[in-house]
Amino acid sequence: MMEKNQWHPVALISDVTNGPVGVRLLGEDVVLWRDAQGVAKAFVDRCPHRGARFSLGRVNEGNLECPYHGWQFSTTGQCVKVPAVPGFTPPPQHCVKSFGVQEAYGLIWVQLEKPEGVDVPLPVFEAEGDERLRKVNCGPYDVQASAPRIIENFLDMSHFGFVHEGWLGSRDTTEMSPYNVETTPTGVKATNCKAVQPISNLHSTKPAEVHYTYEVTAPYTALLSKIPEDGTTKDGWREAIGLFICPMTPTTSRVWFRLAVADFESSDDKLQAFQHTIFTQDQPVLESQLPKELPLDPRAELHSSADRMSSAYRRYLKGCGVTFGVC
């Protein structure tokens, strides 16, 4: 499964502090914890002794301790202590599987399998390096929908006038202008995407035409970028929203948004509340879609010219060999 080679977000960095935290990724139960130096680690959330969950245990002197019999495992996954047999030196096979871990964009990322001889990079979020922009995370949202369905919704502008009426769109301006779609080394990209929005940001006082760029940079990661509206920032700045999804099961997902915005006036709570309003308008529609997995056969659902980006995304997933969350 190629998805196991990819990096996936699983938790906020701030959620993993002193004790172990259990998460689910691609159907696998994973435990996150920090060693004595504060470095994040990820193991299978199952003690190889009697199958108890490590996430119910604790970190003891820099080792992960099972809650059942107190077996301790070092940062490499090797068992280093069996309390019931103090003189026992655990052999190499007394170990637990570990996974790759990185911290970026305010999130902890896990790679379940590293392909031999290949270093798979994290999905790129270019706005992260722009020190002029303020970064704020929103979420998580647990959604009863597949990760590809959620990505496709994020790429779709033709639902604005219906799902987000009075916010991102209006029933009076639902026509989609032509836009450009191209393939990239990491996915697909749509440019010259235009929409008239009643409320395009927290400081909107009148409808504005916005120009968006959408880009898929990994199977379950997408970015939106735009030039801020007149009067909100300096010329040449480009705001962005990153959509980062943890595919927990084929039909359930955990979702984060990372904002990179030129708004330094609003509080974090206000920025998060605006994003919360938009996504919770999407969520019931997403959870109603059937099948919950995204169909990759072009004959499975009907299409129009407004769906060119979503069709390109489906072709990209099929070409990558993605099987998790699709049908």
Secondary structure as GFF3:
##gff-version 3
##sequence-region A 1 327
A	DSSP	three_ten_helix	2	5	.	.	.	ID=ss1
A	DSSP	beta_strand	8	12	.	.	.	ID=ss2
A	DSSP	three_ten_helix	13	15	.	.	.	ID=ss3
A	DSSP	beta_strand	21	25	.	.	.	ID=ss4
A	DSSP	beta_strand	28	34	.	.	.	ID=ss5
A	DSSP	beta_strand	40	44	.	.	.	ID=ss6
A	DSSP	three_ten_helix	54	56	.	.	.	ID=ss7
A	DSSP	beta_strand	58	60	.	.	.	ID=ss8
A	DSSP	beta_strand	63	65	.	.	.	ID=ss9
A	DSSP	beta_strand	72	73	.	.	.	ID=ss10
A	DSSP	beta_strand	79	81	.	.	.	ID=ss11
A	DSSP	beta_strand	98	104	.	.	.	ID=ss12
A	DSSP	beta_strand	107	111	.	.	.	ID=ss13
A	DSSP	three_ten_helix	126	129	.	.	.	ID=ss14
A	DSSP	beta_strand	134	143	.	.	.	ID=ss15
A	DSSP	alpha_helix	147	155	.	.	.	ID=ss16
A	DSSP	alpha_helix	160	163	.	.	.	ID=ss17
A	DSSP	beta_strand	180	184	.	.	.	ID=ss18
A	DSSP	beta_strand	187	197	.	.	.	ID=ss19
A	DSSP	beta_strand	208	218	.	.	.	ID=ss20
A	DSSP	beta_strand	221	226	.	.	.	ID=ss21
A	DSSP	beta_strand	239	249	.	.	.	ID=ss22
A	DSSP	beta_strand	252	261	.	.	.	ID=ss23
A	DSSP	alpha_helix	268	288	.	.	.	ID=ss24
A	DSSP	three_ten_helix	305	307	.	.	.	ID=ss25
A	DSSP	alpha_helix	308	320	.	.	.	ID=ss26
###
